[in-house]
Amino acid sequence: MFDGVLQALLQGGLLGGYYAIIAAGLSLMVGVVRFINLAHGDMAVLGAMVTITLTEVGGVPVLWSIMIMLPAMALMGWVMHATLFQRAMRGGFLLPILVTIGLGAALQNGMFGLWGSNTRSLGASIGELSWASWILPGGIILGKLPVLIFVTAVVVIGALHLMLKKTKLGRAIRATASDPEAAEMCGVSSRQAHRAAAAIAVTLAALAGVFLAMRGQVTPYSGPAQLIFAFEAVVIGGIGSLGGTLIGGMVLGVSQSLGGLISPQGSLLAGHLVFVSVLIWRLSRDWARDHGGWRASLAISAIKLRRRLTGGAPAPDRAPSSKGAA
Amino acid sequence: MNRHHVIAGISAPDRRLMAAGGLIALGLFALPLFGSALVVDKLTLLMVYIILAVMWNLLAGYAGLVSVGQQAFIGLGGYFVLRLVESGMPPFLAIGLGGFLVLLAAWPLSWLVLRLKPAEFAVAMWVLAETIRSIVMFDPLVQGETGRSLVSLNAIDPDVRRTTIYLMAVVAVVVSLVLSHALLRGRLGGESQAIRDDEEAASSVGVSTLRVKRWIFLISAVGCAIAGTIWLASAITFQPRSAFGINWSIFMLFMVLVGGLGSYLGPVLGALLFFALQEVFGDFGAWYLAGIGVVAILFALFAPRGIMGLIIGKTGQEPLSMRKLLIMREG
């Protein structure tokens, strides 16, 4: 039992690496461009499909396929932002949602039309990496591939962090994120920064998609679930924080694998429930903050409730100093 | 001489349109007398689409709440009916009660999601739909992915069943159209449009944005649930993956976007068009669905107010507009 839990904790934490990679792209877009791409998961699947096709049909070695696919996807992200997203964002918050969900439907069904409904995997193309593992003392099994994915996640997020902190592009992206108009006045093109962020986001999604196909199987309709996991990781880790996505991804991964111990269906549900709990906690914290702290806001609620129950009786003499605190 | 403003009443052309709508409804009620079984089945589906489009438009077009998770209520409505029928309730009673149970479920959810930012609301609704689906799949009755049929409906004579479900669907469409008309012409309509156009300005003149949004959210949830129960009653089999599928949201979005977001008649037009497209191109399967996605993108980018917007652009006025027109009176 104890071994099982330890194993689940370890595997869940490593799985978090995969979630962190796909969530980092989403988080970057939300933080910098204030744009949620609902087709983010479908981009991941597209990246996986292209890599699989290059490897299986084109006979290109896996690593080379990935090296060809990633820049192509980056270019696609850049073009997509320049043509679709930028235009959609001019129409307020509504159009981006409509455009990207339409894009998702087009991608999923287009991929189904091109590649069919068969599940596909890169597992066979990466040789022993797909099953090789280390055995730790105590009989704990540590897969090499999950470790590789986790290390990649740490490296990618670290590199992204350094890029944002140290390079010219990173400064432009950060400046645009905090105040697009002020950045424009200082000679930063917010358009270019947004397009660059979109290119990075799609590249990260595609990289995550490759790992998804190495770990297991993908179908043209795997995308929406990946978007949901990414969104959950972003919200759990704190919206707009890159380091948070790694933590959020690990929390999601661990809760899923612990849920999986209870029942096979429990895995997804556990992840969803952790997400909902974090959301409830965060919203009630904000609510309390807006009402002068937990004590004051609970006191106000109690008074309101009492008034409602007693049918609008006058307020008590000593009301808590809620207004002063707020 | 005393000048004051009043809100304009319903115009003469609009009254004629409403009378025509009433006649169409009467025709639809009489249809089972002479229509074939196939026609009745198809029209039931069309009615389901109209309800869904009207409900999604209430949310997105009037309250500014874009949800990609309304399938939560479609699926939940179906699930509640399944549960009630299995516990021995007559099926047609269960279809009505299912909507009420969804109202009870949607109320606490509204507390949570309406406090989110618009884009977060959209995705959070989707995640909630998935969460509810995972929970429903735990019910041994549903047997995970397998699903279950409304066996007791099979016991009813097929013609009686078909006609009853169809008539329920027509009633539901009429109720949702009349009810949303009354709501939008009234105070809630004015308040919701004010919020949609400028939330801060609306709240600064004393509109309780949360209350208005909650009302519309709840109405839309119940409407989607009733559409879901009618759909389940005609499809018989409840499968979590299709009942809670994201496709519902894509269809709703397509109908409302193409018909005309934020107009009263737009979603009805959109539902008719979507239904026709599905009849003609539905056999193309995935490519058809991909096409639906592409058309939605094109409309969002180039004609965000849909066919209705194009009509308004041509004629200069919206048929059955819900906007408040102030006219000056002297006296």
Interface residues (C-beta under 8 A of the other chain):
Chain A: V30 R34 F35 I36 L38 L84 R87 A88 G91 F93 L94 L95 P96 I97 L98 V99 I101 G102 L103 G104 A105 A106 L107 Q108 N109 G110 F112 G113 P220 P224 A225 L227 I228 F231 E232 V235 I239 S263 Q265 L268 L269 H272 L273 F275 V276 L279 I280 L283 D286 W287
Chain B: A60 G64 V66 V68 L112 R115 L116 P118 A119 E120 A122 V123 A124 W126 V127 L128 E130 T131 S134 I135 M137 F138 G144 I246 S249 I250 L253 F254 L257 L261 A286 W287 Y288 L289 A290 G291 I292 G293 V294 V295 A296 I297 A300 L301 P304
